[in-house]
Amino acid sequence: MNERHIARQLTKLAFGLLVGGLAFGTNALDGRTRNRIPLGIRMASSALILLTALTLTRQRNSITRLAAGGMACGFLGDLVMAQVVPVPQHVIGGMLSFGVCLLY
């Protein structure tokens, strides 16, 4: 299998996790409109998108490497904003994590 096929399959899996989490998440049943997708599914889908970007970097293309770097910063930002990675001010820390990719 080539990298594009693997990346396509990982993207489909991440999309399926998000749709399944949105449809069948525990928070969806109690009428809450915020954070309907459970935390584990949100982080897993973000990790799969990062894995997809890392898979595509094997093509040795500078654009795919930049995209993978941006996805890594985004994944770190997701972890900080979801308070999986403890920082004193999670909103500011998450924004800084997302912003690091601008320097990358």
Backbone torsions as a table, in degrees:
resi	resn	phi	psi	omega
1	MET	NA	142.2	178.3
2	ASN	-92.0	172.7	-174.8
3	GLU	-64.0	-37.6	-178.2
4	ARG	-65.1	-39.5	179.0
5	HIS	-65.2	-44.2	178.2
6	ILE	-62.7	-43.9	179.8
7	ALA	-62.7	-39.8	178.7
8	ARG	-63.1	-41.8	-179.8
9	GLN	-67.7	-39.9	178.1
10	LEU	-65.3	-38.5	178.4
11	THR	-65.4	-41.2	176.9
12	LYS	-62.5	-39.8	178.8
13	LEU	-64.8	-43.5	178.5
14	ALA	-62.7	-42.9	178.4
15	PHE	-63.5	-41.7	177.9
16	GLY	-62.3	-39.5	176.9
17	LEU	-62.0	-44.2	-179.3
18	LEU	-65.2	-45.8	-179.7
19	VAL	-66.0	-43.2	178.1
20	GLY	-63.8	-41.2	178.0
21	GLY	-65.6	-37.4	178.3
22	LEU	-68.2	-40.6	-177.2
23	ALA	-77.7	-39.0	-171.9
24	PHE	-116.7	9.2	179.6
25	GLY	-63.7	149.9	-177.2
26	THR	-63.9	-32.3	-179.2
27	ASN	-72.9	-20.9	-179.7
28	ALA	-69.8	-23.0	-175.4
29	LEU	-84.2	-19.8	-176.9
30	ASP	-99.6	11.4	174.2
31	GLY	84.3	4.1	178.4
32	ARG	-73.2	142.5	180.0
33	THR	-103.5	-8.9	-179.0
34	ARG	-108.5	137.1	179.2
35	ASN	55.9	50.9	179.6
36	ARG	-69.7	-30.4	179.1
37	ILE	-86.3	127.2	-179.6
38	PRO	-58.7	150.7	-175.0
39	LEU	-55.9	-45.8	-178.0
40	GLY	-60.1	-40.0	179.7
41	ILE	-70.5	-39.0	177.3
42	ARG	-62.0	-44.7	-179.6
43	MET	-69.9	-36.4	178.0
44	ALA	-64.8	-41.1	179.3
45	SER	-67.8	-37.3	176.6
46	SER	-65.1	-39.8	177.9
47	ALA	-66.7	-36.7	178.2
48	LEU	-66.8	-36.9	176.7
49	ILE	-65.1	-40.7	175.6
50	LEU	-63.1	-43.2	178.6
51	LEU	-61.9	-37.9	176.0
52	THR	-61.3	-46.5	179.4
53	ALA	-63.5	-39.8	178.7
54	LEU	-67.5	-33.6	177.1
55	THR	-64.3	-39.6	-179.2
56	LEU	-72.3	-17.9	179.4
57	THR	-69.8	-13.6	177.6
58	ARG	-67.0	-12.3	177.5
59	GLN	-76.6	-5.0	178.5
60	ARG	56.1	44.8	178.7
61	ASN	-109.9	135.5	-176.2
62	SER	-66.5	-31.2	179.1
63	ILE	-66.9	-42.0	179.7
64	THR	-68.0	-32.6	176.8
65	ARG	-68.2	-40.4	176.0
66	LEU	-64.3	-40.2	178.0
67	ALA	-64.0	-41.0	178.6
68	ALA	-64.6	-38.8	176.1
69	GLY	-63.0	-41.1	176.9
70	GLY	-65.5	-39.7	177.9
71	MET	-65.8	-36.5	178.1
72	ALA	-65.0	-43.1	177.0
73	CYS	-64.9	-38.9	177.7
74	GLY	-64.7	-40.4	178.2
75	PHE	-64.6	-42.6	176.8
76	LEU	-61.8	-42.6	177.2
77	GLY	-61.4	-40.3	176.9
78	ASP	-61.7	-42.6	179.6
79	LEU	-64.0	-40.3	-179.8
80	VAL	-70.4	-44.4	-178.8
81	MET	-65.3	-31.6	178.4
82	ALA	-83.4	1.5	179.3
83	GLN	62.3	29.7	172.3
84	VAL	-79.1	-40.8	172.9
85	VAL	-95.7	114.7	-174.8
86	PRO	-76.7	122.8	171.4
87	VAL	-133.3	154.8	-176.4
88	PRO	-58.6	-44.7	179.1
89	GLN	-118.5	94.7	-171.7
90	HIS	-66.5	-30.7	179.9
91	VAL	-70.0	-48.1	178.9
92	ILE	-65.1	-43.0	178.6
93	GLY	-61.8	-40.2	177.7
94	GLY	-66.0	-41.5	178.3
95	MET	-64.2	-39.5	177.0
96	LEU	-65.8	-38.0	178.3
97	SER	-64.2	-42.5	176.9
98	PHE	-65.1	-37.5	-177.0
99	GLY	-73.1	-20.3	179.7
100	VAL	-59.8	-30.9	-178.1
101	CYS	-66.6	-21.3	175.6
102	LEU	-68.8	-29.4	176.9
103	LEU	-81.6	-22.8	-177.6
104	TYR	-73.9	NA	NA
